[in-house]
Amino acid sequence: MTAFLTGTRGYVIRKIGWSLGTLLFVVVFNFFLFRLLPGDPIGLYSRGRNMAPEQLIKLRAELNRPIGAQFLEYLSNPFASTINSVRFNRPVWELVAERVWPTVLLVGTAILIASVAGIWLGIRSGWRRGGTFDRVTTGVTNTLYAMPEFWVGMVLLIAFPFFPSGGISTPGVTGFLDTVLDTAWHMVLPVTALAIVYLAEYTSIMRASLVDELRQDYLQLARAKGLREDLVRRRHAVPNALLPTMTLIFLNLGFVIGGAITVETVYSWPGLGLLSYEALRGPDIPLLQAVFLLFSIGVVVFTLLADLLYAVLDPRVSTQ
């Protein structure tokens, strides 16, 4: 027991250490990447804006400071940017904060729906592999998995024109219940477009994992002890087969912060994905820098959570 706890503690410390190291690399990379771009940095930061001469002088003085001093100030608090967005002429983190909730709502809902449905379909297909349901499900999921998200989104727009084609709400709608229902109505098509792709991925992984588990000897032993098939599936096969799928779900959650750039752009969904597209069109360097940092942090944090969850579900991992 002591050896197990020691191994688990060491595993957690290693994973946290690697994550902190990755975050430090991301912060350093994010700082220097946009300062090494060719051209006049003042032009990059002021493109498309009518800035007063005193503002340009202040900006040039800020960017002409010793690079070491700029880096130390940035490292002390990467989220305290004093430079506004070029496109929106507002503090970049103020813009990012406004777009987080719509993205979490959209992508989080799609992943939740896809994970529940995908796990169920994968279990049923894998347990009765080779049957009619398995063949149909496998064919459909392989087809859906090959479809780009933006293409699915445009097809849904054409096929279901009675749903809202863009935005998160209808102007003029007031009241809590009316607002919730209106937002849910606007979410139908973009959530469906995202869920279709995630659903195909989760179904395929769950089915493959369960089929692999069915070859293991411990299931034959469970049957030899007299356990019913539903108990063999529920208590033994499915929990072990869930490990890769749960890990994949947590890894995908890392991209919730990043949003779905193509789907949010197709549906004009006011989230981080659309904000990234608008920043790229500029290009809006300060906004791109902030979005890149936030996306990277989201991926690193949820990758760490996926590693820790895997150790909880399969304690053997932490002792290796």
Disulfide bonds with the S-S distance in Angstrom:
none
